[in-house]
């Protein structure tokens, strides 16, 4: 059973998470937060103490995971583990989605 079938069958555990903009899967783009709409998610999949939002993927460098135009659900956190896929800000204001590789003090952003 897909998550969307579950959402359609059980509206009691649904919350609506804002789509706040887009994120580059390629060259980083300016990170702007403007609510463009909302998408449903089952509350049982989320930690009530965390903040979540959706971003629209723009570009093809992450096509294996997130095709151009798809939505990515983001959990806001100050730390990312080595090997995780994350939305990161580059130079404080440009955002991109990439796999994270850490080696000592060096962080590499890897397209998939």
LOGUBA-681479 format. One record per residue: residue in one letter; x negated, y, z of N, C-alpha, C, O in turn; residue number from 1. Coordinates in Angstrom, 2 decimals, m for minus. Example, Ala and Ser with C-alpha at 12.3 -4.5 7.8 and 13.67 -1.06 7.14 Angstrom:
% residues 2
@aa=A&nx=m13.19&ny=m5.69&nz=7.80&cax=m12.30&cay=m4.50&caz=7.80&cx=m13.20&cy=m3.30&cz=7.80&ox=m14.24&oy=m3.32&oz=8.46&i=1
@aa=S&nx=m12.85&ny=m2.25&nz=7.08&cax=m13.67&cay=m1.06&caz=7.14&cx=m12.90&cy=0.03&cz=7.87&ox=m13.41&oy=1.14&oz=8.04&i=2
***
This chain:
% residues 112
@aa=X&nx=m0.85&ny=m1.17&nz=0.00&cax=0.00&cay=0.00&caz=0.00&cx=m0.90&cy=1.23&cz=0.00&ox=m1.80&oy=1.35&oz=0.82&i=1
@aa=X&nx=m0.63&ny=2.15&nz=m0.93&cax=m1.45&cay=3.35&caz=m1.00&cx=m1.02&cy=4.35&cz=0.06&ox=0.07&oy=4.25&oz=0.62&i=2
@aa=X&nx=m1.88&ny=5.31&nz=0.33&cax=m1.56&cay=6.34&caz=1.31&cx=m0.33&cy=7.14&cz=0.87&ox=0.48&oy=7.54&oz=1.70&i=3
@aa=X&nx=m0.20&ny=7.38&nz=m0.44&cax=0.92&cay=8.18&caz=m0.92&cx=2.23&cy=7.41&cz=m0.82&ox=3.28&oy=8.02&oz=m0.59&i=4
@aa=X&nx=2.20&ny=6.09&nz=m0.99&cax=3.41&cay=5.28&caz=m0.78&cx=3.79&cy=5.31&cz=0.70&ox=4.98&oy=5.39&oz=1.03&i=5
@aa=X&nx=2.81&ny=5.24&nz=1.57&cax=3.07&cay=5.31&caz=3.00&cx=3.67&cy=6.66&cz=3.38&ox=4.61&oy=6.71&oz=4.18&i=6
@aa=X&nx=3.13&ny=7.73&nz=2.83&cax=3.66&cay=9.07&caz=3.09&cx=5.11&cy=9.18&cz=2.63&ox=5.95&oy=9.73&oz=3.35&i=7
@aa=X&nx=5.42&ny=8.65&nz=1.45&cax=6.79&cay=8.71&caz=0.94&cx=7.75&cy=7.90&cz=1.80&ox=8.91&oy=8.28&oz=1.94&i=8
@aa=X&nx=7.28&ny=6.80&nz=2.38&cax=8.14&cay=5.93&caz=3.18&cx=8.27&cy=6.36&cz=4.64&ox=9.24&oy=5.98&oz=5.30&i=9
@aa=X&nx=7.34&ny=7.13&nz=5.15&cax=7.37&cay=7.51&caz=6.56&cx=6.97&cy=8.98&cz=6.70&ox=5.79&oy=9.30&oz=6.80&i=10
@aa=X&nx=7.95&ny=9.85&nz=6.72&cax=7.69&cay=11.28&caz=6.82&cx=7.39&cy=11.75&cz=8.25&ox=6.98&oy=12.89&oz=8.46&i=11
@aa=X&nx=7.59&ny=10.87&nz=9.25&cax=7.45&cay=11.29&caz=10.64&cx=6.00&cy=11.58&cz=11.04&ox=5.76&oy=12.35&oz=11.97&i=12
@aa=X&nx=5.04&ny=10.98&nz=10.37&cax=3.63&cay=11.18&caz=10.73&cx=2.89&cy=12.06&cz=9.73&ox=1.66&oy=11.99&oz=9.63&i=13
@aa=X&nx=3.63&ny=12.88&nz=9.00&cax=3.02&cay=13.70&caz=7.95&cx=2.67&cy=15.09&cz=8.49&ox=3.47&oy=15.72&oz=9.19&i=14
@aa=X&nx=1.48&ny=15.54&nz=8.15&cax=1.13&cay=16.94&caz=8.36&cx=0.68&cy=17.49&cz=7.01&ox=0.22&oy=16.75&oz=6.15&i=15
@aa=X&nx=0.81&ny=18.79&nz=6.85&cax=0.43&cay=19.43&caz=5.60&cx=m0.84&cy=20.23&cz=5.84&ox=m0.91&oy=21.09&oz=6.71&i=16
@aa=X&nx=m1.85&ny=19.92&nz=5.03&cax=m3.17&cay=20.52&caz=5.17&cx=m3.37&cy=21.51&cz=4.03&ox=m3.05&oy=21.21&oz=2.88&i=17
@aa=X&nx=m3.90&ny=22.71&nz=4.33&cax=m4.04&cay=23.73&caz=3.29&cx=m5.14&cy=23.39&cz=2.27&ox=m6.17&oy=22.82&oz=2.60&i=18
@aa=X&nx=m4.87&ny=23.78&nz=1.03&cax=m5.89&cay=23.79&caz=m0.03&cx=m6.44&cy=25.20&cz=0.02&ox=m5.71&oy=26.15&oz=m0.27&i=19
@aa=X&nx=m7.71&ny=25.37&nz=0.37&cax=m8.22&cay=26.73&caz=0.60&cx=m9.15&cy=27.24&cz=m0.49&ox=m9.76&oy=28.30&oz=m0.33&i=20
@aa=X&nx=m9.27&ny=26.51&nz=m1.58&cax=m10.12&cay=26.99&caz=m2.65&cx=m10.75&cy=25.85&cz=m3.40&ox=m10.22&oy=24.74&oz=m3.44&i=21
@aa=X&nx=m11.90&ny=26.13&nz=m3.99&cax=m12.59&cay=25.11&caz=m4.78&cx=m14.03&cy=24.97&cz=m4.30&ox=m14.57&oy=25.85&oz=m3.62&i=22
@aa=X&nx=m14.63&ny=23.85&nz=m4.69&cax=m16.02&cay=23.59&caz=m4.36&cx=m16.70&cy=23.05&cz=m5.61&ox=m16.11&oy=22.27&oz=m6.35&i=23
@aa=X&nx=m17.92&ny=23.48&nz=m5.84&cax=m18.66&cay=23.06&caz=m7.02&cx=m19.19&cy=21.65&cz=m6.88&ox=m19.69&oy=21.25&oz=m5.83&i=24
@aa=X&nx=m19.07&ny=20.90&nz=m7.97&cax=m19.77&cay=19.63&caz=m8.11&cx=m20.72&cy=19.88&cz=m9.27&ox=m20.53&oy=19.37&oz=m10.38&i=25
@aa=X&nx=m21.72&ny=20.65&nz=m9.01&cax=m22.66&cay=21.15&caz=m10.01&cx=m23.38&cy=22.32&cz=m9.36&ox=m23.80&oy=22.21&oz=m8.21&i=26
@aa=X&nx=m23.53&ny=23.42&nz=m10.06&cax=m24.16&cay=24.61&caz=m9.51&cx=m23.26&cy=25.19&cz=m8.42&ox=m22.06&oy=25.34&oz=m8.64&i=27
@aa=X&nx=m23.81&ny=25.51&nz=m7.25&cax=m22.98&cay=26.06&caz=m6.18&cx=m22.22&cy=27.31&cz=m6.61&ox=m22.72&oy=28.11&oz=m7.39&i=28
@aa=X&nx=m20.99&ny=27.46&nz=m6.08&cax=m20.16&cay=28.63&caz=m6.37&cx=m19.81&cy=29.33&cz=m5.07&ox=m19.89&oy=28.74&oz=m4.00&i=29
@aa=X&nx=m19.43&ny=30.60&nz=m5.18&cax=m19.06&cay=31.40&caz=m4.02&cx=m17.93&cy=30.72&cz=m3.26&ox=m16.91&oy=30.35&oz=m3.84&i=30
@aa=X&nx=m18.11&ny=30.55&nz=m1.96&cax=m17.11&cay=29.91&caz=m1.10&cx=m16.11&cy=30.97&cz=m0.63&ox=m16.45&oy=31.84&oz=0.16&i=31
@aa=X&nx=m14.90&ny=30.88&nz=m1.14&cax=m13.84&cay=31.79&caz=m0.74&cx=m12.72&cy=30.98&cz=m0.12&ox=m12.39&oy=29.90&oz=m0.59&i=32
@aa=X&nx=m12.13&ny=31.51&nz=0.93&cax=m11.05&cay=30.81&caz=1.60&cx=m9.74&cy=31.55&cz=1.36&ox=m9.45&oy=32.55&oz=2.01&i=33
@aa=X&nx=m8.95&ny=31.04&nz=0.43&cax=m7.62&cay=31.55&caz=0.15&cx=m6.69&cy=30.36&cz=0.05&ox=m6.95&oy=29.44&oz=m0.72&i=34
@aa=X&nx=m5.61&ny=30.36&nz=0.82&cax=m4.70&cay=29.23&caz=0.77&cx=m3.96&cy=29.22&cz=m0.56&ox=m3.26&oy=30.17&oz=m0.91&i=35
@aa=X&nx=m4.16&ny=28.12&nz=m1.30&cax=m3.56&cay=27.97&caz=m2.63&cx=m2.35&cy=27.04&cz=m2.61&ox=m1.64&oy=26.93&oz=m3.60&i=36
@aa=X&nx=m2.13&ny=26.38&nz=m1.49&cax=m1.03&cay=25.43&caz=m1.37&cx=m1.34&cy=24.47&cz=m0.24&ox=m2.25&oy=24.69&oz=0.55&i=37
@aa=X&nx=m0.54&ny=23.40&nz=m0.17&cax=m0.71&cay=22.40&caz=0.88&cx=m0.54&cy=21.00&cz=0.29&ox=0.21&oy=20.81&oz=m0.67&i=38
@aa=X&nx=m1.24&ny=20.03&nz=0.87&cax=m1.09&cay=18.63&caz=0.50&cx=m0.81&cy=17.82&cz=1.76&ox=m1.31&oy=18.14&oz=2.84&i=39
@aa=X&nx=0.01&ny=16.76&nz=1.63&cax=0.33&cay=15.95&caz=2.81&cx=m0.79&cy=14.98&cz=3.17&ox=m1.58&oy=14.57&oz=2.32&i=40
@aa=X&nx=m0.83&ny=14.63&nz=4.45&cax=m1.75&cay=13.61&caz=4.95&cx=m1.10&cy=12.97&cz=6.16&ox=m0.39&oy=13.63&oz=6.92&i=41
@aa=X&nx=m1.36&ny=11.69&nz=6.34&cax=m0.87&cay=11.00&caz=7.53&cx=m1.68&cy=11.46&cz=8.74&ox=m2.91&oy=11.43&oz=8.72&i=42
@aa=X&nx=m1.00&ny=11.89&nz=9.78&cax=m1.69&cay=12.38&caz=10.97&cx=m2.50&cy=11.29&cz=11.65&ox=m3.46&oy=11.58&oz=12.37&i=43
@aa=X&nx=m2.13&ny=10.02&nz=11.44&cax=m2.86&cay=8.91&caz=12.06&cx=m4.28&cy=8.76&cz=11.51&ox=m5.12&oy=8.10&oz=12.13&i=44
@aa=X&nx=m4.57&ny=9.34&nz=10.34&cax=m5.91&cay=9.29&caz=9.75&cx=m6.83&cy=10.40&cz=10.25&ox=m8.02&oy=10.41&oz=9.95&i=45
@aa=X&nx=m6.28&ny=11.33&nz=11.02&cax=m7.03&cay=12.53&caz=11.39&cx=m7.24&cy=12.61&cz=12.90&ox=m6.45&oy=12.08&oz=13.68&i=46
@aa=X&nx=m8.31&ny=13.27&nz=13.28&cax=m8.60&cay=13.54&caz=14.68&cx=m7.93&cy=14.87&cz=15.04&ox=m8.24&oy=15.89&oz=14.43&i=47
@aa=X&nx=m7.04&ny=14.86&nz=15.98&cax=m6.26&cay=16.06&caz=16.34&cx=m7.13&cy=17.20&cz=16.84&ox=m6.69&oy=18.35&oz=16.85&i=48
@aa=X&nx=m8.35&ny=16.91&nz=17.27&cax=m9.24&cay=17.95&caz=17.78&cx=m10.12&cy=18.58&cz=16.69&ox=m10.90&oy=19.48&oz=16.97&i=49
@aa=X&nx=m9.98&ny=18.10&nz=15.46&cax=m10.80&cay=18.61&caz=14.35&cx=m9.97&cy=19.50&cz=13.44&ox=m8.74&oy=19.45&oz=13.45&i=50
@aa=X&nx=m10.66&ny=20.32&nz=12.65&cax=m10.02&cay=21.18&caz=11.66&cx=m10.26&cy=20.57&cz=10.28&ox=m11.38&oy=20.17&oz=9.95&i=51
@aa=X&nx=m9.21&ny=20.51&nz=9.47&cax=m9.28&cay=19.92&caz=8.14&cx=m8.74&cy=20.89&cz=7.10&ox=m7.90&oy=21.74&oz=7.39&i=52
@aa=X&nx=m9.25&ny=20.74&nz=5.87&cax=m8.72&cay=21.48&caz=4.73&cx=m9.08&cy=20.73&cz=3.46&ox=m9.98&oy=19.89&oz=3.45&i=53
@aa=X&nx=m8.36&ny=21.04&nz=2.40&cax=m8.66&cay=20.47&caz=1.08&cx=m9.37&cy=21.50&cz=0.24&ox=m9.15&oy=22.70&oz=0.38&i=54
@aa=X&nx=m10.23&ny=21.02&nz=m0.65&cax=m10.87&cay=21.84&caz=m1.69&cx=m10.66&cy=21.15&cz=m3.02&ox=m10.59&oy=19.92&oz=m3.08&i=55
@aa=X&nx=m10.55&ny=21.92&nz=m4.09&cax=m10.47&cay=21.38&caz=m5.44&cx=m11.88&cy=21.28&cz=m6.00&ox=m12.64&oy=22.25&oz=m5.96&i=56
@aa=X&nx=m12.24&ny=20.12&nz=m6.52&cax=m13.58&cay=19.91&caz=m7.08&cx=m13.66&cy=20.51&cz=m8.47&ox=m12.81&oy=20.25&oz=m9.32&i=57
@aa=X&nx=m14.69&ny=21.31&nz=m8.69&cax=m14.95&cay=21.93&caz=m10.00&cx=m16.32&cy=21.45&cz=m10.49&ox=m17.34&oy=21.75&oz=m9.87&i=58
@aa=X&nx=m16.34&ny=20.72&nz=m11.60&cax=m17.61&cay=20.24&caz=m12.14&cx=m17.68&cy=18.72&cz=m12.17&ox=m16.78&oy=18.04&oz=m11.69&i=59
@aa=X&nx=m18.77&ny=18.21&nz=m12.72&cax=m18.88&cay=16.78&caz=m12.98&cx=m20.04&cy=16.08&cz=m12.28&ox=m20.22&oy=14.88&oz=m12.48&i=60
@aa=X&nx=m20.82&ny=16.77&nz=m11.48&cax=m22.00&cay=16.12&caz=m10.89&cx=m21.64&cy=15.07&cz=m9.84&ox=m22.51&oy=14.30&oz=m9.43&i=61
@aa=X&nx=m20.39&ny=15.04&nz=m9.39&cax=m19.96&cay=14.05&caz=m8.39&cx=m18.87&cy=13.14&cz=m8.96&ox=m18.06&oy=12.60&oz=m8.20&i=62
@aa=X&nx=m18.85&ny=12.97&nz=m10.27&cax=m17.80&cay=12.20&caz=m10.94&cx=m17.60&cy=10.78&cz=m10.41&ox=m16.49&oy=10.27&oz=m10.45&i=63
@aa=X&nx=m18.65&ny=10.14&nz=m9.91&cax=m18.49&cay=8.79&caz=m9.39&cx=m17.58&cy=8.75&cz=m8.17&ox=m16.93&oy=7.74&oz=m7.92&i=64
@aa=X&nx=m17.53&ny=9.83&nz=m7.41&cax=m16.70&cay=9.91&caz=m6.21&cx=m15.50&cy=10.83&cz=m6.39&ox=m14.39&oy=10.49&oz=m6.00&i=65
@aa=X&nx=m15.74&ny=12.00&nz=m7.00&cax=m14.71&cay=13.03&caz=m7.10&cx=m14.70&cy=13.62&cz=m8.50&ox=m15.51&oy=14.50&oz=m8.80&i=66
@aa=X&nx=m13.81&ny=13.16&nz=m9.37&cax=m13.74&cay=13.73&caz=m10.72&cx=m13.35&cy=15.21&cz=m10.69&ox=m12.71&oy=15.68&oz=m9.75&i=67
@aa=X&nx=m13.73&ny=15.93&nz=m11.72&cax=m13.37&cay=17.33&caz=m11.87&cx=m11.86&cy=17.50&cz=m11.70&ox=m11.09&oy=16.77&oz=m12.32&i=68
@aa=X&nx=m11.45&ny=18.44&nz=m10.87&cax=m10.04&cay=18.70&caz=m10.64&cx=m9.42&cy=17.93&cz=m9.49&ox=m8.27&oy=18.19&oz=m9.13&i=69
@aa=X&nx=m10.14&ny=16.98&nz=m8.91&cax=m9.59&cay=16.21&caz=m7.79&cx=m9.66&cy=17.03&cz=m6.50&ox=m10.36&oy=18.04&oz=m6.42&i=70
@aa=X&nx=m8.92&ny=16.57&nz=m5.51&cax=m8.94&cay=17.22&caz=m4.20&cx=m9.82&cy=16.41&cz=m3.26&ox=m9.81&oy=15.18&oz=m3.28&i=71
@aa=X&nx=m10.58&ny=17.12&nz=m2.44&cax=m11.40&cay=16.48&caz=m1.43&cx=m10.95&cy=17.00&cz=m0.07&ox=m10.85&oy=18.21&oz=0.15&i=72
@aa=X&nx=m10.68&ny=16.06&nz=0.85&cax=m10.30&cay=16.42&caz=2.21&cx=m11.58&cy=16.63&cz=3.01&ox=m12.44&oy=15.76&oz=3.06&i=73
@aa=X&nx=m11.69&ny=17.79&nz=3.65&cax=m12.91&cay=18.16&caz=4.37&cx=m12.60&cy=18.28&cz=5.85&ox=m11.64&oy=18.93&oz=6.26&i=74
@aa=X&nx=m13.45&ny=17.65&nz=6.66&cax=m13.40&cay=17.82&caz=8.12&cx=m14.49&cy=18.82&cz=8.47&ox=m15.67&oy=18.58&oz=8.20&i=75
@aa=X&nx=m14.10&ny=19.92&nz=9.08&cax=m15.07&cay=20.95&caz=9.43&cx=m15.95&cy=20.46&cz=10.58&ox=m15.45&oy=20.05&oz=11.63&i=76
@aa=X&nx=m17.25&ny=20.51&nz=10.37&cax=m18.21&cay=20.05&caz=11.38&cx=m19.53&cy=20.77&cz=11.17&ox=m19.88&oy=21.11&oz=10.04&i=77
@aa=X&nx=m20.28&ny=21.02&nz=12.25&cax=m21.56&cay=21.71&caz=12.10&cx=m22.71&cy=20.78&cz=11.72&ox=m23.81&oy=21.26&oz=11.42&i=78
@aa=X&nx=m22.49&ny=19.45&nz=11.73&cax=m23.57&cay=18.50&caz=11.51&cx=m23.14&cy=17.41&cz=10.54&ox=m22.00&oy=16.95&oz=10.59&i=79
@aa=X&nx=m24.05&ny=17.00&nz=9.67&cax=m23.80&cay=15.94&caz=8.71&cx=m24.88&cy=14.87&cz=8.88&ox=m26.07&oy=15.19&oz=8.96&i=80
@aa=X&nx=m24.48&ny=13.61&nz=8.92&cax=m25.42&cay=12.50&caz=9.02&cx=m26.11&cy=12.25&cz=7.69&ox=m25.54&oy=12.51&oz=6.63&i=81
@aa=X&nx=m27.32&ny=11.74&nz=7.74&cax=m28.06&cay=11.35&caz=6.54&cx=m27.24&cy=10.32&cz=5.75&ox=m26.73&oy=9.36&oz=6.33&i=82
@aa=X&nx=m27.11&ny=10.52&nz=4.46&cax=m26.39&cay=9.59&caz=3.60&cx=m24.91&cy=9.91&cz=3.41&ox=m24.26&oy=9.31&oz=2.55&i=83
@aa=X&nx=m24.37&ny=10.84&nz=4.19&cax=m22.97&cay=11.22&caz=4.03&cx=m22.78&cy=12.15&cz=2.85&ox=m23.71&oy=12.84&oz=2.42&i=84
@aa=X&nx=m21.56&ny=12.17&nz=2.33&cax=m21.17&cay=13.16&caz=1.33&cx=m20.57&cy=14.32&cz=2.10&ox=m19.74&oy=14.13&oz=2.99&i=85
@aa=X&nx=m20.98&ny=15.54&nz=1.74&cax=m20.53&cay=16.71&caz=2.48&cx=m20.36&cy=17.91&cz=1.57&ox=m20.96&oy=18.01&oz=0.50&i=86
@aa=X&nx=m19.52&ny=18.82&nz=2.02&cax=m19.44&cay=20.15&caz=1.42&cx=m20.37&cy=21.02&cz=2.24&ox=m20.21&oy=21.14&oz=3.45&i=87
@aa=X&nx=m21.33&ny=21.61&nz=1.58&cax=m22.32&cay=22.43&caz=2.28&cx=m22.40&cy=23.80&cz=1.65&ox=m22.17&oy=23.99&oz=0.45&i=88
@aa=X&nx=m22.74&ny=24.76&nz=2.49&cax=m22.99&cay=26.11&caz=1.99&cx=m24.49&cy=26.24&cz=1.73&ox=m25.31&oy=25.84&oz=2.55&i=89
@aa=X&nx=m24.81&ny=26.80&nz=0.58&cax=m26.20&cay=27.04&caz=0.19&cx=m26.43&cy=28.54&cz=0.26&ox=m25.63&oy=29.30&oz=m0.29&i=90
@aa=X&nx=m27.48&ny=28.98&nz=0.91&cax=m27.78&cay=30.40&caz=1.09&cx=m26.68&cy=31.13&cz=1.85&ox=m26.56&oy=32.35&oz=1.73&i=91
@aa=X&nx=m25.89&ny=30.41&nz=2.63&cax=m24.88&cay=31.03&caz=3.49&cx=m23.55&cy=31.34&cz=2.85&ox=m22.60&oy=31.65&oz=3.57&i=92
@aa=X&nx=m23.42&ny=31.27&nz=1.51&cax=m22.15&cay=31.65&caz=0.91&cx=m21.76&cy=30.83&cz=m0.32&ox=m20.58&oy=30.84&oz=m0.69&i=93
@aa=X&nx=m22.67&ny=30.13&nz=m0.97&cax=m22.34&cay=29.29&caz=m2.12&cx=m22.06&cy=27.88&cz=m1.61&ox=m22.84&oy=27.35&oz=m0.82&i=94
@aa=X&nx=m20.96&ny=27.26&nz=m2.07&cax=m20.59&cay=25.93&caz=m1.59&cx=m20.73&cy=24.90&cz=m2.70&ox=m20.48&oy=25.18&oz=m3.87&i=95
@aa=X&nx=m21.14&ny=23.68&nz=m2.30&cax=m21.23&cay=22.56&caz=m3.23&cx=m20.93&cy=21.27&cz=m2.47&ox=m21.10&oy=21.20&oz=m1.25&i=96
@aa=X&nx=m20.49&ny=20.25&nz=m3.21&cax=m20.26&cay=18.94&caz=m2.60&cx=m21.33&cy=17.99&cz=m3.15&ox=m21.48&oy=17.85&oz=m4.36&i=97
@aa=X&nx=m22.06&ny=17.35&nz=m2.25&cax=m23.16&cay=16.46&caz=m2.63&cx=m23.39&cy=15.42&cz=m1.53&ox=m22.92&oy=15.56&oz=m0.41&i=98
@aa=X&nx=m24.14&ny=14.37&nz=m1.90&cax=m24.62&cay=13.41&caz=m0.91&cx=m25.84&cy=14.04&cz=m0.24&ox=m26.67&oy=14.67&oz=m0.89&i=99
@aa=X&nx=m25.94&ny=13.86&nz=1.08&cax=m27.01&cay=14.48&caz=1.87&cx=m28.11&cy=13.46&cz=2.12&ox=m27.85&oy=12.34&oz=2.54&i=100
@aa=X&nx=m29.35&ny=13.87&nz=1.85&cax=m30.52&cay=13.05&caz=2.16&cx=m31.46&cy=13.89&cz=3.01&ox=m31.89&oy=14.96&oz=2.60&i=101
@aa=X&nx=m31.77&ny=13.38&nz=4.22&cax=m32.65&cay=14.09&caz=5.14&cx=m33.95&cy=13.32&cz=5.30&ox=m33.95&oy=12.10&oz=5.48&i=102
@aa=X&nx=m35.05&ny=14.05&nz=5.23&cax=m36.36&cay=13.48&caz=5.48&cx=m37.16&cy=14.51&cz=6.26&ox=m37.68&oy=15.47&oz=5.69&i=103
@aa=X&nx=m37.25&ny=14.30&nz=7.56&cax=m37.89&cay=15.29&caz=8.42&cx=m37.08&cy=16.57&cz=8.40&ox=m35.88&oy=16.55&oz=8.69&i=104
@aa=X&nx=m37.73&ny=17.68&nz=8.08&cax=m37.02&cay=18.96&caz=8.04&cx=m36.50&cy=19.30&cz=6.63&ox=m35.98&oy=20.39&oz=6.41&i=105
@aa=X&nx=m36.65&ny=18.36&nz=5.70&cax=m36.22&cay=18.60&caz=4.31&cx=m34.86&cy=17.95&cz=4.08&ox=m34.65&oy=16.77&oz=4.38&i=106
@aa=X&nx=m33.92&ny=18.73&nz=3.53&cax=m32.60&cay=18.24&caz=3.17&cx=m32.46&cy=18.33&cz=1.66&ox=m32.68&oy=19.38&oz=1.06&i=107
@aa=X&nx=m32.10&ny=17.21&nz=1.05&cax=m31.92&cay=17.16&caz=m0.40&cx=m30.44&cy=16.91&cz=m0.69&ox=m29.81&oy=16.04&oz=m0.08&i=108
@aa=X&nx=m29.89&ny=17.66&nz=m1.64&cax=m28.50&cay=17.50&caz=m2.07&cx=m28.51&cy=16.68&cz=m3.34&ox=m29.11&oy=17.07&oz=m4.34&i=109
@aa=X&nx=m27.82&ny=15.51&nz=m3.31&cax=m27.91&cay=14.55&caz=m4.40&cx=m26.56&cy=14.42&cz=m5.11&ox=m25.55&oy=14.12&oz=m4.47&i=110
@aa=X&nx=m26.54&ny=14.64&nz=m6.44&cax=m25.30&cay=14.39&caz=m7.20&cx=m25.09&cy=12.88&cz=m7.36&ox=m26.05&oy=12.11&oz=m7.31&i=111
@aa=X&nx=m23.85&ny=12.47&nz=m7.55&cax=m23.55&cay=11.05&caz=m7.77&cx=m22.91&cy=10.85&cz=m9.13&ox=m22.59&oy=9.72&oz=m9.50&i=112
***
